[in-house]
Amino acid sequence: MARFLMVYLGGNPPSTPEEGQAHFKKYKEWLESLGDAVVSPANPLKNTHRVSAAGGVNTGSQSTMSGYTIVESDTIEAAIKMAQSCPFLEIGGTMEVSELVPMSM
């Protein structure tokens, strides 16, 4: 089985704590519905810094990436189908699904 990276992009944060709790509940239920396919479930990002080849460091991100999930699936089509049912899409976010390439080190 291949592994796929689901990247969360954009989205509108909940405007109240109650909305946040309701969204988190949907997200947990979605992850549970994926069962053993989930390898690394919830990986939100914060405190992003950009590092340049010249050695410069800047705070903030040039992307709208807010987190990721890693799943296992037989095909990218099956991984996309998983992403299409994610409640993150309900809050105005989009997702990118990419196959991870195994590398031996």
N, C-alpha and C positions, 0 to 999 in steps of 0.2 A: 504494500500500500504506500502511496506517495503522501507527502506532507505538503500542506498548503498554508500560506500566510494570508490572513484576512486583515487588511489594514482599514482602520476607521478614519474617515476624513470628514472634517467639518462637523456639522450638526449644531443644533441650538440647545444650549444647556437648559434644563428645567428651570422655570421661573420661581418655583416655590419648593420647600422641602418635601411637601406632599407629592408634587409631581415627580421629584427626584426619586422618592421611595417607590412610587408606582412604576416608573421606568425601570428602576433597578430590579424590581420583582419580575417584570416581563423579561428582562435580560437574563436573569437567573433561570427562569422557566425555559427560555430559548436554549441556553447552554445545556440544561438537563435533558431537553428533547433530543440533543445531538448525541447523548450517551458517550460511549467509548471513543467516538470519533474525535473528541476534544483532547488535544495533547497539552495545550497551555491556554487556559480559558480566558482570563481577564488580565490584560496588561496595559493599564492606562499610563500615559506619559505625562511628565511634568518637568519643570526646571530644565528645559532644552537649551543647549549651547551649540553654536556652530563653530567648528574649528577649520581654519583655512590652511592651505599648503604653506603659506608664508608664516604660519604660527599664530595668526590672529585668532582671538576668541570673542565671539559676540553672543549675547544672550538672545533668546527668542528663536523662532523657527521660520524658515521660508515656506514650509509646507503647512497644511491644515491637519496633518496626522495627529490623532489624539490617542491612539492605542492600537493594539493588535491582538489577534487570537490565532493560534495554530491548531489546525485540524488534520486528521488523516482521512483519505478518501481514495477510491480506486481511480477516479477521473476528475479532471478540473470541472467538468460539467456538474458532477455531484457536489463538489465543493461550492460552486456558484449557487446551486439550488439551496444549500445550507445558508449561504449569505443572504439570499433573497428573502428568507423568512426572519431575518434579524430585526429586532425592534429598534435598533439604532437608525434604521432607514425611516422610521416613523417620526423622528425628531429632526428631519431635514439633512441627515448625514448621508454620505455615500460610502461604498466599500470597494476596495481593490482586492482581488483574489489572485495570488501568484503561487505557482508551484515552487517549492524549495528544492534546490539541487543538492543532493547529498555529495559531500566531499570527504575524501579520506585524508587525514592529516598524519 
